[in-house]
Amino acid sequence: MAAARINELLNDKLFQVIGSTPESVAESLSKMELRNKSVEGGQIFAIAIFAATVNKPTLETFLADARFSTVRPLLNAALSIQGRSNMTAITLLGHCFLTTDLAAGVDYATEFRKKMGQDHLWDGSLEGGSLSDKQRGIMKEKKRVTSAESAKALGTGFLKWTGLVAGSMTVKEAELFNMQAAGTSSSTAVTSRPRYESVSPPVTPPRTTARNVTFEISNKNLVEVPAAILDYRRSMLQQTDEEIAESIERSGVAEFISKTERLIAKDPTGARTRGASVAAGGSRT
C-alpha cells in the first residue's frame, strides 16, 4: 500500500528518468486539432524527422520558418517545456515516423537511414552506418527504453489520424490516439471515431497560408509578420490595425509574434483574451 501511494505521486513524472514514450507523445498530440489535417500533419512529420538529426538550437531555427506559422503554436502547446521545444519528445516522434512506409519516399529520411545503417532504431543494432559514438549512444538508449510495437503504432497511427495515409487504425493505434475501437483483438482494424464527442464542433482560428505579409506601424515603418498572426489578431481578438501596431511597437516584432502564438495555443477563439482586455479597460495584448 505504501508503494502504491508513492507511485501515485511519482508515476506522472517517470519521463524525468525514462524520457518521453510513444504513449506520452501520442497523448500530447491527440489534444491538438489535427484529425484529418494532412497539411499540418505533413509539416509535423518534416519537423520531427529533422529534429531526430539535429541539436535543439538548429531545430528552433528551423521551426521559426514562416512556413510553420500554423503548426508552431500547436507544437509549442503540445510538445514543449517552459516554452521551449521538448527535444526528447519531438526526436522520439521523428524516430517513430522512420518506421513508416511513408518515410521511404522522403529524401531526407532516406539519407538519415543511410547514416544510421538501418531503416529505424528498432531495425538493427546501430553498429553500421556513420553515426558518431555520441549519437549512437543516445539512440541506443532511446531504443532500449522504447517499445518497438508502440513506436510503430505512434508513427503509423499519426499518419492515419491526420489523413496523410488512408486506412483504418489497429486497436493499438486507436488506443494511442483516443479513438474508439470497433473490435477487441489487437490485430483488428478500427474505425477512426472519437472516444469522446463534443457537444458542438470546436471553434478554431481562421487559417491562412503560412506566409509573411508586410504590415505598417508608425512613421511609415514596415515590418514582416506571419499572415496567420495578423488574422488571429484581427478576427479572433477583434483588434484594429492601430491596436496591432501599438502592440508591435511596445513588444518588438519577435516578441509580438511569440506572444500571439502563445495566445493561439491557450485561447484559439480569443474569447478569454477579449474578455480580459475589456475588463482591463482596453487592449494590452
N, C-alpha and C positions, 0 to 999 in steps of 0.2 A: 504493500500500500504506500509506503514512504517513497519508494522509487517511482511509482505511478504519479504521485503528486508532484515530484520533482520533474518528471518528464513533461507534465502539463506546463510547467514554467519554461522549459528549455526547448521542447521539440520544434517550435516555430522559429528557433534560432539555429537550427542544425546547419543552415547554409554557411554559418561562420566557420565551420570546420570541414564540411564536405563540399562547400560551394553550391552553385545552382544545380538543379536537377531538371530533367525534361519535364517532370511533373510541375515543379515550381515555375518554370518558364512558361509552360502552357497555361497555367492558372493566371499568370500576369497578362499574357497575350489575349486570353479569352475575354478579358474585361474591355478590350478595345473594340471599336466599331469597325470590324474588318471582315465580317462574314460576307462572302461573295463579292469582295472588293479586290479584284485581281491586280489592278494597277498598284494599289498600295501594298498588296502582298508581294508583288514583284520587287518593289523598292526595298522592302524589309529583307527579302531574300538576298538582294545585292549587298545591302549594308551588313548583314550577318556574315555572309561569305567573306567579305572584305575584312571584317573585324577579326575573323579567325586567323588572318595572316599578318596583322599589323599590331602596333602598340596603341595605347589609349590616345595620345596626342594626335597621331595620324588619323585615327578613327574620328575624333572630334572635328578635325579639319574637313574630312570627307562629309560628315553629317551636316556641316554648315553650308554645303552646296544648296543653292536655291531650288534645285530640283526636288529636294527632300522637305520643302517647307510644310507640306501637308502631313507627312508621317513623323517628322521630327518631334512635334509636341506630343504625339501619341507614344512614341518610344520613350520620351522623357518622363511621361506619366507612368508607363508600364515597366520599363526596364532601366531604372536609374537609381542611384543612391545619392541623396543630398544634391539633387540637380545635375549630377554628372552620370555619364553612361555607366551602367553596370556591365563592365567589360566581361566578367565571368559569365554572366547570363547570355550576352549577345554572342560571344565567341562559341559558347556551347550550342546555341541555336544554329550558328554557321556550320559547325561540325555535323549537327543533325541534318541540315539541308544537304550536306555532301553524301548522305546515304540515299538520296532520292534519285530516280531516273532523270528528273529534270536537270540535275547538275551536269549530266553528261553533255548537254547542249550548251553549257555556259563556258566560254573560253577561259575565263579567269579561274573557274573551278577546275577545269582540265589541267591547267598549268600548276595549280596548287596540289592536285592529286599527284602529279609527276614529282613534285618536290617532296611530298610525303612518302612516295614509293608505294602507295596503295590508294584505293578509292576513298576510304574514310577511316576514322580512328579504329573502328571495330573490325576492319577488313584484314588486319595483319598485326605484326609485332612492332612496326615502325622502325625496323632496323635497316630498311633500304632508303632510297631517296637521298636528298641532300639537306636535310634539316640540320640545324646546329644542335649541339649537345643540350643547350638550354631549352630550345624549342621541343626537342624530342622528350626531355624530361617532363616538361609541362603537359604535353599531350598524353604521355603515358599515364600520368596521374589523373588527368581528366577521364581517360578511358577506364582506369581502374575503378573509379567511383561512380561510373555511369553505366546503366544497363543498356546493352545494345538494342534490346527489344523496345525499350522506352524511347531511345534516341531515334530509332527508325519511325516509331509511331508519331513522335512530335514532328519530324521532318515531313513525312507524307501527309499526316493529318492536317498540318498547317496549309499545305498546298491545296488540299481538298476543301478545307474550311473557307479559304479566301477565293476559291474558284480558279486558281492557277492551273489545276488539272481537274479533269472530270472523274467521277467515280464515287461510290458510296464508301463511307468510313467503316473500318473494322470496329469492333467493340472497344478495343484498346484505344484507338484514335478518338473515338467518340467520348470515352471517359476523360481523356485529357482535355478536350475542348468543351466539356459540359454539355454534350449532346445526348439525346435520349436514344438508347439502343433499341433496335427492333427485335433483336434476338438475345440469347443468353450465352452462346458459345463465343469464345474469343476469336474464332475464325469466321463468325457470321457477319455479313455485311449489314450496315445500319443505314437508316435514313437520317440525313442531316437535319434534325429537328431540335430546336432549343429545349432544354430540360425545363427552363422556366420561361414563361411568356409574359411580356409586358402588357399592361392594360392598353397602352397606346404606343405607337412607334416612337422611338426616341428622336428628339429634335437635334439635328446636327447643324453645325455652322455651314454657311454656303461654301461651296467648293469652287476653286479656280485652278487653272493650270499652274504648275509650280514654276513661276517666273517672277522676276523683279519688275517693278514699274517705277517710273520717276515721279516723285512727289515734291511739291513746292512748299517750303516752310517760309521763314521770314526773309525779307530783303531779296526776294527772287532766288534764294539759295535752293538748290535741288539736291535731293537725296534718293538713294535707291532702297526700296522697301519691297519685300515679297507681296505679291498681289493678294494672297490669302490672308495676310496680316491686315492689310487695309480693309479688305472685305469684311473681316470679322469685326473690326472697329466700327465700320460704318453700319453694317447690317445688324449685328448682334448687340453691340454696345450703343448703337444709335448715336454715335459721335459725329459732330460736324468736322469738316476738314480743318477748321480753325482750332478745334479742341485737339485733334490729332497732331497738328503742327506744334501746338504748345507742349504736348507730351513728349514729342521727339526732341524739342529744344531743351526741355527740362532734364531728360534722361540720357540723351545721346542715342544715335541710331541703333547701335548694337544692343544696349540695354532695353530700348523700346521694343525691339524685335523679341528679345529673350523674355521680357515681361509679358508680352502679348501671347507668346507661345505657352507660357505657364498658365495664363488665364484660359486659353483654349482648352488646355488639358483638364483644368479644375472646373471650368464653368462653360461648357460648349455652347449653351444657348445664350449666355450673357446675362441671364435673369438675376443671378445673385449679385453680380458686379454692378448692374444698373441700379438695383435696389440700394446697394451700399453707397453708390455715388449720390443718389437722391437724398438719402439720409444724412450724408455729409454736406449737403448743400451745393454740390457741383461735381464735375468730373475731374478726378485727380489721378486717373489710371494711366 
